[in-house]
């Protein structure tokens, strides 16, 4: 797992915790200790992850042969799909992007 992936996952967990805290506060006036709140959120997430399929989408920036590549990564049921969206901070021009999209479409068929 790269640093970018770790940061995106961490940010997702923080957003999830904040949303759960807001939801918990709006649902009841009873005060939970922080430890109990964290336990409740973890228990809730573990129970729902069995039922739902969680997917991630994030940007991955890495050096390849001395060039910085930016890729858009999407998690699927069978693994990750990524597509190159920029090289050295510059978005791909249309022909490589169209060729890449066609290749991905063929791979998914």
Secondary structure, DSSP 4 states (H G I P E B T S, - for coil): --HHHHHHHHHHHHHHHHHHHHHHHHH--PPPPHHHHHHHHHHHHHHHHHHS----EEEEEEEETTEEEEEEEEEETTEEEEEEEEETTEEPPHHHHHHHHHHHHHHH-
